[in-house]
Amino acid sequence: MDITLLKTFLEVAATGSFVSASERLYVTQSAVSLRIQRLEDVLGKPMFTRSKAGAELTNAGREFERYALSMIRVWEEARQQVAIPEGFTRSLTIGAQYSLWPRLGFRWIDGLRADMPDLNIRAELGMPDRLTRFLIEGIMHVGLLYMPQLRPGLVAEEVLEEELVLVASWPDPTMDLDDRYVFVDWGPEFVSAHALALPDLTNPGLTFALGALAAEFIVNRQAAGYLPARYVKRYLDAGQLHLVPDAPRFPYPVWAVWREDLDPAIRSGAAQVLAKVAGAAEADGEAVIAKLRDISEDQAVDVMGKTIDP
């Protein structure tokens, strides 16, 4: 069985659309259609019912989906096992969004290498959809994400409570940001809370859906925006960024999404290391919030709609 056909089938099943599947797989819609047709020819039954609304799994397609997942998982296990370098006996592939590698993901790898020296580690980067697909297919064993998409065979555990804080690249900033504010899109919940708490900053004319990568723009262009407290601590310590007093914060939890079939011994050891690293990262964030509290009126920090006592 062609693995490419299986991956294409699973992508169409997940998105319910040949168009969306083609965008995620970076191929043309006609290529997706051809792959599904080849799969249906091999199996002798239609896998999808096509309509203007999209593509819905047939009964045969729903039955085949679990086998497709199993075959992909077995293939990835075999590929990874064969690829383990000499001197290592086990393997773990970790994925994370860009914002979660600095001061969290990289330190996790440091801890794993120290505590589990026989573990071969591979790191992946991607947006949530890509990372979730890699988890489903068995390419990744665990992923660090802000908004996990739970699917069969995956389990999510909260790692830490991230805090998004408003920072600016000039000293002594105030909430009067004029045209220097950059809207960093952290997802639907943040967008809604932001619109209610900061209506004057809702449409600045410049929006980044780049996560913490927006920090590079903000630091170098006399700009301001919301970024993770943990991530910006080094910029604050270096004097490159400055907290905006009286700006509300936004809680944004970080999750570890594990494959349920990961070797229990690897998962247990990796989870213990992650807990230690997350504790240190959370401490960094708490230090930033404490500083924000100190410079804010009445030493209180709002949580986009809620007021937190000092």
C-alpha positions as CSV (number, residue, x, y, z in Angstrom):
1,M,0.0,0.0,0.0
2,D,1.3,3.4,-1.0
3,I,1.9,5.5,2.2
4,T,1.2,8.7,0.2
5,L,-2.3,7.5,-0.6
6,L,-3.0,6.7,3.0
7,K,-1.8,10.2,4.2
8,T,-3.9,11.9,1.5
9,F,-6.9,9.8,2.6
10,L,-6.5,10.8,6.2
11,E,-6.1,14.5,5.3
12,V,-9.3,14.6,3.3
13,A,-11.0,12.7,6.2
14,A,-9.7,15.2,8.7
15,T,-10.6,18.3,6.8
16,G,-13.7,17.1,5.0
17,S,-12.5,18.8,1.8
18,F,-10.3,18.0,-1.2
19,V,-9.4,21.7,-1.4
20,S,-8.3,22.0,2.2
21,A,-6.4,18.7,2.0
22,S,-4.5,19.9,-1.1
23,E,-3.5,23.1,0.8
24,R,-2.2,21.2,3.8
25,L,-0.3,18.7,1.6
26,Y,1.0,21.4,-0.7
27,V,-0.2,19.6,-3.8
28,T,-2.9,20.5,-6.4
29,Q,-6.5,19.5,-5.9
30,S,-6.3,17.3,-9.0
31,A,-3.4,15.4,-7.4
32,V,-5.5,14.8,-4.2
33,S,-8.5,13.6,-6.4
34,L,-6.2,11.2,-8.4
35,R,-4.7,9.7,-5.2
36,I,-8.2,9.1,-3.7
37,Q,-9.3,7.6,-7.0
38,R,-6.3,5.2,-6.9
39,L,-7.1,4.2,-3.4
40,E,-10.7,3.6,-4.2
41,D,-9.7,1.5,-7.2
42,V,-7.5,-0.6,-5.0
43,L,-10.1,-1.1,-2.3
44,G,-13.0,-1.5,-4.7
45,K,-15.3,0.9,-2.9
46,P,-15.8,4.6,-2.7
47,M,-14.2,6.2,0.4
48,F,-16.0,9.6,0.2
49,T,-19.3,11.0,-0.8
50,R,-18.5,14.2,-2.7
51,S,-20.8,17.2,-2.8
52,K,-20.6,21.0,-3.0
53,A,-20.3,21.1,0.8
54,G,-17.1,18.9,0.7
55,A,-16.3,15.3,1.2
56,E,-17.9,13.0,3.7
57,L,-16.6,9.5,4.6
58,T,-18.8,6.6,3.4
59,N,-19.4,3.6,5.7
60,A,-16.5,1.9,3.9
61,G,-14.3,5.0,4.4
62,R,-15.1,5.1,8.1
63,E,-14.2,1.5,8.4
64,F,-10.9,1.9,6.5
65,E,-9.9,5.0,8.5
66,R,-8.7,3.1,11.6
67,Y,-6.7,0.7,9.4
68,A,-5.1,3.6,7.6
69,L,-4.1,5.1,10.9
70,S,-2.7,1.8,12.0
71,M,-0.7,1.3,8.8
72,I,0.7,4.8,9.0
73,R,1.7,4.3,12.6
74,V,3.4,1.0,11.9
75,W,5.3,2.5,9.0
76,E,6.5,5.5,11.0
77,E,7.6,3.2,13.9
78,A,9.6,1.0,11.5
79,R,11.1,4.0,9.7
80,Q,12.2,5.7,13.0
81,Q,13.5,2.4,14.5
82,V,15.6,1.7,11.5
83,A,16.9,5.3,11.6
84,I,18.1,5.2,15.2
85,P,21.9,6.0,15.1
86,E,24.4,3.5,16.6
87,G,24.8,4.0,20.3
88,F,21.1,4.8,20.9
89,T,18.4,2.3,21.8
90,R,15.2,4.4,21.9
91,S,13.7,7.3,19.9
92,L,11.4,10.3,20.6
93,T,10.2,12.9,18.2
94,I,9.1,16.2,19.7
95,G,7.2,19.0,17.9
96,A,6.3,22.5,19.0
97,Q,5.0,25.8,17.8
98,Y,7.7,28.4,17.2
99,S,6.9,30.3,20.3
100,L,7.3,27.3,22.5
101,W,10.9,26.3,21.5
102,P,12.8,29.1,23.3
103,R,13.0,28.7,27.1
104,L,10.8,25.5,27.0
105,G,11.3,23.1,24.1
106,F,15.1,23.5,23.9
107,R,15.5,23.2,27.6
108,W,13.3,20.1,27.5
109,I,15.8,18.6,25.0
110,D,18.7,19.5,27.3
111,G,17.0,17.7,30.2
112,L,16.2,14.6,28.1
113,R,19.8,14.3,26.9
114,A,21.1,14.5,30.4
115,D,18.5,12.1,32.0
116,M,18.1,9.7,29.0
117,P,21.4,9.5,27.2
118,D,20.3,6.4,25.1
119,L,17.4,8.4,23.6
120,N,17.6,9.6,20.0
121,I,15.7,12.9,19.7
122,R,14.2,14.5,16.7
123,A,12.6,18.0,16.8
124,E,9.9,19.3,14.5
125,L,8.5,22.8,14.0
126,G,5.0,23.7,12.7
127,M,1.6,25.3,13.1
128,P,-1.0,23.4,15.1
129,D,-2.6,21.7,12.1
130,R,0.7,20.4,10.8
131,L,1.8,19.2,14.3
132,T,-1.5,17.5,14.9
133,R,-1.3,15.7,11.6
134,F,2.2,14.5,12.5
135,L,0.9,13.2,15.8
136,I,-2.0,11.4,14.2
137,E,0.3,9.8,11.6
138,G,2.9,8.8,14.2
139,I,5.6,11.0,12.8
140,M,5.7,12.8,16.1
141,H,5.3,11.3,19.6
142,V,4.5,14.4,21.5
143,G,3.8,18.1,20.7
144,L,3.8,21.4,22.6
145,L,0.8,23.5,21.5
146,Y,-1.3,26.3,22.7
147,M,-4.7,25.1,21.4
148,P,-4.6,21.3,21.0
149,Q,-6.9,19.5,18.6
150,L,-7.8,16.2,20.3
151,R,-8.2,13.2,18.0
152,P,-8.5,9.5,18.8
153,G,-5.2,8.1,20.0
154,L,-4.0,11.5,21.5
155,V,-4.2,12.8,25.0
156,A,-3.5,16.4,26.2
157,E,-2.0,17.5,29.5
158,E,-1.6,21.1,30.6
159,V,2.1,22.0,31.0
160,L,2.0,25.5,32.2
161,E,-0.1,28.7,32.3
162,E,1.5,31.0,29.8
163,E,0.8,34.8,30.1
164,L,0.6,37.2,27.2
165,V,1.7,40.7,28.2
166,L,1.9,44.0,26.3
167,V,5.5,45.1,25.6
168,A,7.0,48.0,23.7
169,S,10.5,48.6,22.3
170,W,10.9,52.1,23.8
171,P,11.4,53.0,27.5
172,D,8.6,54.2,29.7
173,P,5.7,53.2,27.4
174,T,2.1,54.0,28.2
175,M,-1.2,52.7,26.9
176,D,-1.3,55.6,24.4
177,L,0.4,53.7,21.7
178,D,-0.7,55.8,18.7
179,D,0.1,54.0,15.4
180,R,2.9,51.9,16.9
181,Y,0.7,49.0,18.0
182,V,1.0,45.6,16.3
183,F,-1.9,43.2,16.7
184,V,-0.5,39.7,17.2
185,D,-3.3,37.2,16.6
186,W,-3.2,34.5,19.3
187,G,-6.4,32.8,18.3
188,P,-10.2,33.3,18.6
189,E,-10.3,33.6,22.4
190,F,-7.6,36.2,22.5
191,V,-9.2,38.2,19.7
192,S,-12.6,38.3,21.5
193,A,-11.1,39.2,24.9
194,H,-8.9,41.8,23.2
195,A,-11.8,43.5,21.4
196,L,-13.7,43.8,24.7
197,A,-10.8,45.0,26.9
198,L,-8.9,47.2,24.3
199,P,-11.4,48.4,21.7
200,D,-9.2,51.3,20.7
201,L,-6.4,48.9,19.7
202,T,-8.6,46.4,17.9
203,N,-7.9,47.5,14.3
204,P,-4.3,48.9,14.2
205,G,-3.9,48.1,10.5
206,L,-1.1,45.6,11.0
207,T,-1.8,42.0,12.1
208,F,0.7,39.2,12.6
209,A,-0.4,35.6,13.0
210,L,3.2,34.6,13.6
211,G,3.2,34.0,17.4
212,A,6.3,35.0,19.2
213,L,8.2,35.5,15.9
214,A,6.6,39.0,15.9
215,A,9.0,39.9,18.7
216,E,11.7,40.5,16.1
217,F,9.6,43.0,14.3
218,I,8.5,44.7,17.6
219,V,12.1,45.0,18.9
220,N,13.5,46.4,15.7
221,R,10.8,48.9,14.7
222,Q,9.7,51.0,17.7
223,A,6.5,48.9,18.0
224,A,4.3,47.3,20.7
225,G,2.3,44.1,20.9
226,Y,1.3,41.1,23.0
227,L,3.9,38.4,23.5
228,P,4.5,35.5,26.0
229,A,5.9,36.7,29.3
230,R,8.2,33.7,29.4
231,Y,9.5,34.4,25.9
232,V,10.1,38.2,26.4
233,K,11.9,37.9,29.7
234,R,15.4,37.9,28.1
235,Y,14.4,41.0,26.0
236,L,13.2,42.7,29.2
237,D,16.4,41.8,31.0
238,A,18.5,43.2,28.1
239,G,16.5,46.4,28.0
240,Q,15.3,45.7,24.4
241,L,11.6,45.5,25.4
242,H,9.6,47.2,28.2
243,L,6.4,46.3,29.9
244,V,3.4,48.6,29.4
245,P,2.0,49.6,32.8
246,D,-1.7,48.9,33.4
247,A,-2.0,46.8,30.3
248,P,-4.2,43.7,30.9
249,R,-2.6,40.2,30.7
250,F,-4.1,37.2,28.9
251,P,-3.7,33.6,30.3
252,Y,-2.7,31.3,27.5
253,P,-2.1,27.7,28.7
254,V,0.5,25.4,27.0
255,W,-0.4,21.8,26.4
256,A,1.6,18.7,25.8
257,V,-0.2,16.3,23.4
258,W,1.0,12.8,23.6
259,R,0.4,9.7,21.5
260,E,-1.3,7.2,23.7
261,D,0.8,4.3,22.3
262,L,4.1,5.9,23.2
263,D,6.3,3.6,25.2
264,P,5.3,4.1,28.8
265,A,8.9,4.3,30.1
266,I,9.8,7.0,27.5
267,R,6.7,9.0,28.2
268,S,7.2,8.8,32.0
269,G,10.8,9.9,31.8
270,A,10.0,12.7,29.3
271,A,7.1,13.9,31.3
272,Q,9.2,14.2,34.4
273,V,11.8,16.2,32.6
274,L,9.1,18.5,31.0
275,A,7.6,19.1,34.4
276,K,10.9,20.4,35.8
277,V,11.5,22.6,32.7
278,A,7.9,23.9,32.8
279,G,8.3,24.9,36.4
280,A,11.4,27.0,35.6
281,A,9.6,28.6,32.6
282,E,6.6,29.4,34.7
283,A,8.8,31.0,37.2
284,D,10.2,33.3,34.4
285,G,6.6,34.2,33.5
286,E,5.7,34.9,37.1
287,A,8.7,37.2,37.5
288,V,7.5,39.2,34.5
289,I,3.9,39.5,35.9
290,A,5.3,40.6,39.3
291,K,7.3,43.3,37.6
292,L,4.2,44.4,35.6
293,R,2.2,44.5,38.9
294,D,4.8,46.7,40.5
295,I,4.7,49.3,37.8
296,S,0.9,49.3,37.4
297,E,-1.6,51.5,39.3
298,D,-2.7,50.0,42.6
299,Q,-0.3,47.2,41.9
300,A,-3.1,45.2,40.2
301,V,-3.2,43.6,36.8
302,D,-6.4,43.1,34.8
303,V,-7.0,39.9,33.0
304,M,-8.8,41.1,29.9
305,G,-12.2,41.5,31.6
306,K,-11.3,40.5,35.1
307,T,-9.4,42.4,37.8
308,I,-6.8,40.4,39.8
309,D,-6.1,41.6,43.3
310,P,-2.4,42.4,44.1
